[in-house]
Amino acid sequence: MRLRRNRTILLATATAGLLGTFATMVGIADVGEIGAISFVPWVALFGAQLGPATGSLAGCAATALYLVASETVGDGVHPVALVLRVIALVGVGAAAGLSSRRISSDALELQATNALQRALLDSTVDGICLTDTAGNIVLANAPLERFAVELGLPEHGHVAERLLALAGRTTEPARFRERMEALIRDPAASTDEFELTDSRRVFRGCTAPAVRPDGTAVARIWTLREVTADRHLERLRDAFVGAVSHELRTPLTSISGFLEMLGDEEKCLSSSGRTYLRVLQRSTTRLQSIVEDLLLVAQIEANRLELDHAPADLAELAAASVEAAGPAAAAQGIDLRLDTNGSLPLEADAERLRQVLDNLVSNALKFTPDGGSVTLLAHNGDGNVCVEIADSGIGIPRDEIGQLFSRFYRASTATRRAIPGTGLGLVIARAIVERHGGSIALESREGQGTRVTVTLPIRQVAGSLAGGT
């Protein structure tokens, strides 16, 4: 309705302009003083509002008015000049109409694109906003506006300053306040989480600068996601794992003790009884190992993994792991080899590193078919020592490699072949290696084998986790 009213006013103005110009020419009795160019704005206005065809007609009408005015005041008009004026005025009307149509088409297309982008932003789970370099909000989607209302954030100010209003309601007010003040000072990308004490809602916030190709920051993107359900599930899972592990440990200790006593009396058992005893011993040992892994993962998640650093030799640890796995490799007909270049001294928790090597060698044997090969290579690097465990096993699909270090995750190649396991070995190995200041990497191709590379610093950096959590 408003657009229609504006168009009516403009058309009325254009009509009045044409007639007014004509009347002025007749009134002052001098057409040449004003000239046909005086009709151009009104012809262009008709073309812009009604299109090129109407603009051309308006040009013809303006020429006719000019001709009538000339005849009225007695000024002659040369035919060639009249034709040129017709062409000019008709051209102005048509050009204005075409330009207006193009602008309208571009405006409609831009409006549709903006509406689509807005709908896309509003349909996301995350709250998203764009701010200028001063921190003022330029654009915000519906989820962020909803979060702002639910959390009672101020309506004005820098985003971080508005979030500062939540500091007293978070579980870590001092840390939260420090992080928000840092975000005001430093525009670098960052990610953080905070939890509200009253509602126990947990949010993850991320921010990153928006830069031009030359690296100049022109804006900043902020996102806010509620992760309350995820954190609640993690706490339930951790509590369940911890409770189950502790509850299993006590009866397993009793079972293991009685089995040991039965082992002392093994000569009194029948042949089938001895077979049953060995099966029970193997199963109990495996179950104890699973419980210990669960407890260790709980310690890792709670950041309570203690390391006892002391001088050690990685080559000796590698040799011990290969020797311990020798019987299992021989039973499967797997060629298990050790390749080292002499002593590899470092400062580390030897027991934990041995656990890493045992896990990796055990995995390699488990996922290598009978008759395959597993090689453990230990060598020096640039201020580091490295261990590589390569096998000719079943491998892992490329799209699953990134998930292998997640708790309880098992590759599809393992589940299809019903290979036993808990999906905790690599999680534990990575945690131990990283607590030593090292890194672990995995390369694999399905059907062609896997290579795991562990890199460890020879000496621990001062202030590291040595002897602590």
Helices and strands as residue ranges (DSSP letters): H 2-28, H 31-34, G 36-39, H 40-50, H 52-73, H 79-122, E 127-131, E 137-140, H 142-151, H 159-163, G 164-169, H 173-185, E 190-195, E 202-211, E 217-226, H 228-264, G 266-268, H 271-301, E 310-313, H 314-332, E 335-340, E 345-348, H 350-366, E 373-380, E 384-391, G 398-403, H 412-416, H 425-435, E 439-445, E 449-457
